[in-house]
Amino acid sequence: MKNKLRIIALWLTPILVIIGSLQLGATENLSIQELTQYIINYFSSSDLLHDVPIETILWQVRLPRILLTFLVGAALATSGGVLQAIFRNPIVDPFTLGISSGAAFGAALAMLIPVLSLNFTAFFFGVCAVAMTYAVSYAGQKASLIGMVLSGIIVSGVFTALLTVLQYLSDPYKLQAIVQWTMGNLHTASWAKLHTAFFPIVIGLGVIIMLRWKLDLLSLGDDEAKAVGVNPKWLKLILISVATMITASSVAAVGVISLFGLIVPHISRMLFGPSNHINVWANLSIGGTFLLVIDNFSRAVMPFEIPVGVFTMIIGAPVFIYLMRKNIMNWNA
């Protein structure tokens, strides 16, 4: 009974949060009655019933931001869960593996050199970062847990330093854009950015959903995966590439959002257990909803807007410390 209620809440909560997010904003708050009446009027046959200012706020400002925020949150959380299952490492995520830093450097480079494709350059350097992390940590027949974390920190530091060099070489206008973007930049969300990020993220999430049951085999080890006829090397290559693609697309769209892909998979496992067959859906739903809630605080609660990347770090760090201190992450399993 509890599991059924959790599954219902898993799909109902995002819908309620999205509806609530449409009501909130720095410009004007709408009650549920006003929002319902506007939607009815919008789809009515009379153009006289349309409220142009509210229509602009809802359809051109809030809705693309809400959809992009949910999409990015789902992508980062799902990517983090996939990487943790592949590497059998509970403290792996796109940020600790260097993917976010590599993608950030690639995207900033594309900002300075307009002939470069933003998404492709971010993806390319994200792949380079995770390949460097794995190569540095690889010793003997496998990559050690501690070695992977340390090498990820080193690789992230290298790409962060390169990003700083780009900032130093930028003119003041581009420098301001890059700095704001590296802190998580959702206030410039638009339909164009949503269209750019939509297809790579949705395709990547679709691949992960189709292969989600194989993640449980990878989390058991390569030998166990081979025993049931699964080629772990090719499967890891596909899933790592897909996780890198959706992370790079997210970074290219909204900037760097730290710790998010680390925290949400642990929350999903606490609520729904260790099965990746379920947790892929949980990460998608909880990740999108959680980032949307954080963004609502950043744009509606404060008199000024705090970058969402700063907010996730402020919220995520205490949560992570609490979970670690309470030893409910099951790291010793």
N, C-alpha and C positions, 0 to 999 in steps of 0.2 A: 504493500500500500504506500509506504514511504517513497519507494522508488518511482511509482507512478506519479505521485505528487511532485517529485523532483523533476521528472521529465516534462510534466505539464508546465511547471514553473520555468523550465529551461526554454520553452518556446513562447510562453505567454509574456514573460518579463521583458524581452526585447521589444515586443510590440507596444507594451505600455510605456516603456522608457522613450521610444521613438515618438509616440503621441505626446508625451509630456515634454519632450525636447522641443517640439514644434510650438509649444505654448510659451517657452522661456526665451528671453533675449534681452540685450541691453537697450533695445529701442522701445519695445512694447511687449508686455505680457498679456496673453490671451487666456481667458477662462475656457474650460472644456465646452461650455455652451456656445461661446463666441466662435470657437474653432469649428464646432459641429455645424453651426449655422452658416459659417462662411463656406465650408465644403459643400453644403447643400446648395447655397447660392451660386457657387462657382460652376457646378454642373447643371444648373438650371438653364433654361433657354433664354432668359432675359439678361442681356449684358448690363442693364441698368442696376442689377443687384450686385454686381461685382465691385468690391472695394479695392481700388487700384493700389493704394499704399500697402495694405495688408497683403495683397496678392504679390507685390514685389518683395516684401519682407519674407514671406513664407516660401515662395517658389524660386526666388533668385538668390536669397541669402541663407535662410535656415535649412531648407531641405537638402541642397547639395552638400552643405557642411555636415549635416547629420548623417547622410548616407556615406560620405567619404570617411567620416570618423568611425562609423560602425564597421565599414569594410576594412580599414586599416587595423582597427583593434582586433577583428577576427583573424586577419592575416598574421599579425605579429604573435598573437597567442597560439595559433595553430602551428606556426613555424617553430616557436619555442618548444611546444610539446613534441613535435616530430624530431627535432634535433636531440632532445633529451632521451627519447626512445632509441634513436639510432646509436648514439654514443654511450647509452646506458649511464648517463651522467646527470644527476639532478640539478647541477648548477650550470648547465650549458644553456645558452640562449643566443639569439642572433647578435646580441651586444657583446657577450663574453667571448664568442668565437671570432669577433672582429668583423662580422658581416656588415653590421650597421656602420662601423667606422669606414670600412672600405667603400661601401655604397655611398656614404656621405662624401668621401673624397671624390669619387667618380662624378656624383651629381654636381658638386661644387666646380669641378673641372669643366663640366659641360656648361655651367652657367657662365664661366669666363670665356669659353671657346664655343660660340653659338653653333658652329657647324657640327658639333658632336651631339648625338642623341642622348637626352637626359636619362631615359630609362635603360638604354643599352649600356651606356657608360657606367651607370650605377650598378647594374647587374654584373658587368665584366669585373669591376674592382671588388665587388662583393664575393664573387667566385675566387678571385685571386687571394682575398683575405682568408677565406675558410681553407683554401688549399695550403696556404702558408702555415696556418695554425696547425693543421693536421700533419704537415710535413715536419714541422719543428718538434711536435710532441711525439712523433712516431719513433718508437724504440723497440728493437727486437721484432716481435710479431704483432704488436698492437700499440695503440696510443694510450698512455697512462692517464688516469683521471686528473691527477695533480699537474702533470706535464701539459695536458690540453688547456687547463685553466690558465696556467702561467704563460704558455705560448700565445693564448688568446689575448691576454693582457698586453703582451709585448707587441703583437701585431696591431692591436687597437691603438697602442701608443704610437706606433710608426705612422699609421694612417692619420691619426689625429695631428701628429707633427706636420705631415705633408699638407693637411687641411689648413693648418696655421700658416704655412708658407704661402698657400694660395690666398689666404685672407690678407697677408702682409703685402702681396703683390697686387691686390685688387684696388680699384678706385673706390672712393668713399661710398658711392651709391650701391655698387655691387657688394661691398664689404658689409654694409648694413643689412642687405637682403640675406647674405650668407649667414651672418651671425644669428639673425632672427630664425632662419630656417634650421640651423643646427640645434635650436632649443625646442623644436617641435612647433610647426607653423600651420595651424588650422584656420586662422582668421582670413587667409587668402583662398579658402576653398571655393571652388566654382564648378559648374557643370563640365567645363573643359578639363580640369584636373581629374574629376571623377571619371570621365570617359577615358582619359589616358591610363589611369590606374586600374580601371574596372576589368578589362579583359585579361591581362596577365595574372591579376590576383584571383579572379574567378576560375580561370583555367587551372591555375596552380592548386587552389582549394579543391577543385573537382578531382584532380589526380590524387591528392592526398586522401580524399573521401573514398575513392575507389580502391585505394591500396591500404586503407586504415587497418584492416584485419591482419595484414602482414607485419605491421609495426609491433604487434605482440610477439611475433616470432623473432624479430630483430632484437627486441629487448631481452630475450632469453639467451641470445648468443648466436654466433655464426654456425657452430656445429649443430645446434638444435634446428636452425633454419634450413641447413643443408639436408637434414634428416627427413624433412617433409617435402623436399624437392624445390626449395626456394634458393635462388642464387643471391646470396647476401650482398656481394660486391656490386652487381648491377642494380639491385634494389636500393642500396644505399646511395649509389650514384644518382639515380633518378630522384629519390626523395630529397637528397641534399641540394640538387640542382633546383628542384621545385621550391624548396624552402628558401633558398637564396633568391630566386626570382621574385617571390611574393614579398620578401623582406626588402629587396632592392626597389621594387615598385612602390612600396609603402614609404620608404625613405625618400625616394625621388618626389613623391607627391606631397608629403607633409613634414619631412625632416626627420631628425633622430628623436625617437621616443625610448628612453632608457628604462631598463628593468621590467618592462611590461611583459615581454615574452618569457621572462623568468618566473614571475609571480603567478600569472593566471593558470598555467598548467598544474601548479601545486594546488591551487584552489579547486580545480576540476577533479584532481585525484582525491582530495579530501572529501568531496561531495559524492563522487560517482565511482570511486575505487580505481584500481590500477589498469583496468582494461582500456587500451587505446581505441578499441572498436567504438566505445561510447565517448571516450574523452576527446576524440577529434571533434565530434558534434558539440560537446560541452565547451571546449576551448573556443570554438567558433562563436557560440552564443554568448558565453560569459565575457570573452574578450571584447566583442563588439559592444556589448551592453556596458561593461565596466569603463571602457574608454569614453563612451558617450556620456556617462554620468560624470566622469572627471571633467570632460569638456564643458558640460553644463555649469559646473562650479566655476570654471575658469572664465566663462563668458557672461555669467548672469549674477553670481554671488558677489564678486568683487566690483568696486567702481572702475577698475581697470582690468584688462585681460592679461592673465598670467599665461605664458607659453605652456602648452600641455605637457611638453617634455619635462619641464621643471616640476609640474604638478605630479606627474607619475613618479618622479624620483622622490619627492617629498612624501608621497603616500606609500610608495612601494618599499622604500628602505625600512621604515618602522614595521611594516607588515612582515617583510622578509626576516627581520631580526626576531620578531615575536615567534614566527613559525620555527625558526632555527633554535631559539632558546627553549621552546616547549617540546622540541624534538618530535614534532608530529609530521615531519616530512618523510620519515622512514628512510633516512639516508644510509642507515647501516644495513639495510636489507640487501 
